[in-house]
Amino acid sequence: MNEKTIHGTPITNRGTSVVATLGLCFLLAACRPAPDDGATANWPHHGADHSSSKYAPHGQIDRGNFSELEIAWSWGSADSRIDEELRYFTGDYRATPIFVDGVLYTATNRAQEPAL
């Protein structure tokens, strides 16, 4: 059999496969979200995490008490304080906020980025 070698060392596909498999394992492990105990659940990406799971591990809200929820607070954008004649149409813009370390970050129709 005519075997390929580099400086007398045989080249095999098995070594390449092992390296590729290990590299993939390390990559996937790095992408896995950190475990969260639910007490300080962050939402650092659109859709919660890299995989857009849209899941938060909160146990306070369930089917039994969902109908009892009330608005606890609201926020008025500074965009509403702009004089009417200076406003321009921005469409029905809706931002997806992110929540990191107790701070809620969002964006307004007119490119303001508040941290609440």
C-alpha positions in Angstrom: 0.0 0.0 0.0 1.3 3.5 -0.9 1.1 5.4 2.4 1.6 9.2 2.6 4.2 10.3 5.1 5.8 13.5 6.4 9.4 13.1 7.4 8.7 9.3 7.7 5.6 9.7 9.9 2.5 8.2 8.4 -0.4 10.7 7.8 -3.8 9.3 8.9 -7.3 10.6 8.8 -7.9 9.3 12.3 -5.7 12.0 13.9 -7.4 14.7 12.0 -10.8 13.4 13.0 -9.8 13.3 16.7 -8.5 16.9 16.6 -11.7 18.1 14.8 -13.9 16.3 17.3 -12.0 17.7 20.3 -12.2 21.2 18.8 -15.9 20.9 18.3 -16.4 19.7 21.9 -14.5 22.7 23.3 -16.5 25.1 21.0 -19.8 23.7 22.1 -18.8 23.8 25.8 -17.9 27.4 25.5 -21.3 28.3 23.9 -23.2 26.6 26.7 -25.0 29.2 29.0 -23.7 29.4 32.5 -25.9 27.7 35.1 -28.3 30.1 36.8 -30.0 29.6 40.1 -32.9 31.9 39.1 -32.2 34.5 41.8 -30.2 36.7 39.4 -31.4 35.5 36.0 -29.8 37.7 33.3 -31.2 38.1 29.9 -28.1 39.3 28.1 -29.2 38.5 24.5 -32.2 38.9 22.3 -34.3 35.9 23.2 -32.4 35.4 26.5 -29.3 33.4 25.4 -27.2 32.5 22.4 -29.7 29.9 21.4 -32.7 32.3 21.8 -34.5 30.0 24.2 -36.7 32.8 25.6 -36.7 30.9 28.9 -36.2 32.4 32.4 -36.0 30.0 35.3 -38.4 32.0 37.5 -40.8 30.0 39.6 -42.9 32.9 40.9 -45.3 33.1 37.9 -47.3 30.0 36.8 -50.7 29.2 35.2 -52.4 29.5 38.6 -51.4 33.2 39.3 -50.9 34.6 35.8 -54.3 36.2 35.7 -53.5 38.1 38.9 -50.5 39.9 37.5 -50.6 43.7 37.6 -48.3 46.4 36.2 -45.7 47.1 38.9 -44.0 50.0 37.2 -43.7 51.7 33.8 -41.3 54.0 32.2 -41.9 57.0 29.8 -39.3 57.5 27.1 -37.6 60.8 26.8 -38.7 60.7 23.2 -42.1 61.8 24.3 -40.7 65.1 25.5 -39.4 66.1 22.1 -41.4 69.0 20.6 -44.1 67.9 18.2 -42.8 69.9 15.3 -39.3 68.3 15.7 -40.6 64.7 15.8 -40.4 62.5 12.7 -42.2 59.2 12.0 -40.3 56.2 13.2 -42.9 53.5 12.6 -44.1 51.1 15.2 -40.6 50.5 16.7 -40.4 47.9 19.5 -37.1 47.2 21.2 -36.1 44.0 22.8 -34.5 44.9 26.1 -31.7 43.0 27.7 -31.2 42.5 31.5 -27.7 42.2 33.0 -26.7 42.4 36.6 -29.9 44.1 37.7 -30.0 46.7 34.9 -32.5 46.7 32.1 -31.1 48.1 28.8 -33.3 49.1 25.9 -33.4 51.5 22.9 -36.0 54.1 22.0 -37.5 55.1 18.7 -35.0 57.9 18.4 -31.8 56.0 19.2 -31.6 56.8 22.9 -30.2 53.9 25.0 -31.5 54.1 28.6 -30.3 51.9 31.4 -33.2 51.4 33.9 
